[in-house]
């Protein structure tokens, strides 16, 4: 009976789970009663067994949408960007290579053609700085590439929405070559030519069609594979559009293997609105997504989250080519890249004109995080051979698939298993799983505790070099 309570209900109801009934009081409103009926006692259920076996449901004809609007993004143009960035000439876009510099020049030229204004040093698109302790212990110059789509509201000067993707990769394997892959070029088609391709096509489209109220920054980061050094430098040094005045950051990393799955939006718990934004985009585009509450610190959004900026990673899931020479252009799903670009466009357009901050669930850091002083290659030396389900919140790690010939397959792990403990140490989530594996060496045999179909199964696996 309180119309003033309706806005509050609209905010609160989506956060409740599967309750049979809810009651609220007051204009706030405050929840006073909630509960669930036992399934057999629910007034919404009527049991029909007394009438005998039910007939099988009649098959329904496939339904077609009333219209199929042609996509505004081109799979072929996205393919061209990926093939260019993953070309052997780019040398795997490794730190200190000429190929990485060529990639920066290519991205700069695409930003120029898109009509974006330069956001780097001295009127250029490049933000340059020097990092010590490169692959051979030497100092290296790294470059972020920044294009600017200026906002129209003068009272929002200094505010921004950051759309990002890292363009570096592992070169010939540094700092994270798998066992037996050292010295081989890692093309990095999915990681992350795919994200850069989407970034470039977004810049091309929005640069000519969008007149945002808030400035949109298109940033291609370097040094992501090297402890997120590019995004850390950006957060620490960007002055005209300070990172701590960014409304939000949307990071594209490894978005080329969508297939029939859903777009994963990692870090959706950083602000209350992300889950609603993601769901709303699904309603308007038909593109399905999964809001993953946690961020796993796996890409450049981490630098923004540490600075208190609500940020998400757009991701299409793990696969067997990750950080391997087999991550090549022909393995990507270019129709899926079109869907990713369409999805992110909706988010960017909304964020660029949103008239108030997101409701952050982060604590803002007093200072920007610093990158480690040394080279910091991965400290995880072993592989079990599991690909996890990133949407499973825990406790435990749900196994999405198993790599052929891996220790996991030899031990008898199956897709769908829930990994609960290793050597009697509980596994709470993906981050804990990764940290636990760092404590082992190749050749060690470990005990796995797994939940399978409601039963506890114990398996033994001998780890191999990562």
Secondary structure, 3 states (H helix, E strand, C coil): CCHHHHHHHHHHHCCCCCCCEEEEECCCCEEEEEECCCHHHCCCCCCCHHHCCCCCCCCCCCCCCCCCCCCCCCHHHHHHHHHHHCCHHHHHHCCCCHHHHHHHHHHHHHHHHCCCEECCHHHCCEEEEEECCCCCCCCEEEEEEEEEECCCCHHHCCCEEEEEEECCCCCCCCCCCCCCCCCCCCCCHHHHHHHHHHHHHHHHHHHHHCCCCCEEEEEEECCCCCCCHHHHHHHHHCCCCCHHHEEEEEEECCCCCCCCCCEEEECHHHECCHHHHHHHHHHHHCCCEEEECCCCCCCCHHHHHHCCCCEEEEECCCCCCCCCCCCCHHHCCHHHHHHHHHHHHHHHHHHHHCCCCCCECCCCCCCCCCCCCCCCCCCCCEECCEEECCCCCCCCEEEEEECCCCHHHHHCCCCCCEEEEECCEECCCHHHHHHHHCCCCCCCEEEEEEEECCEEEEEEEECEEC
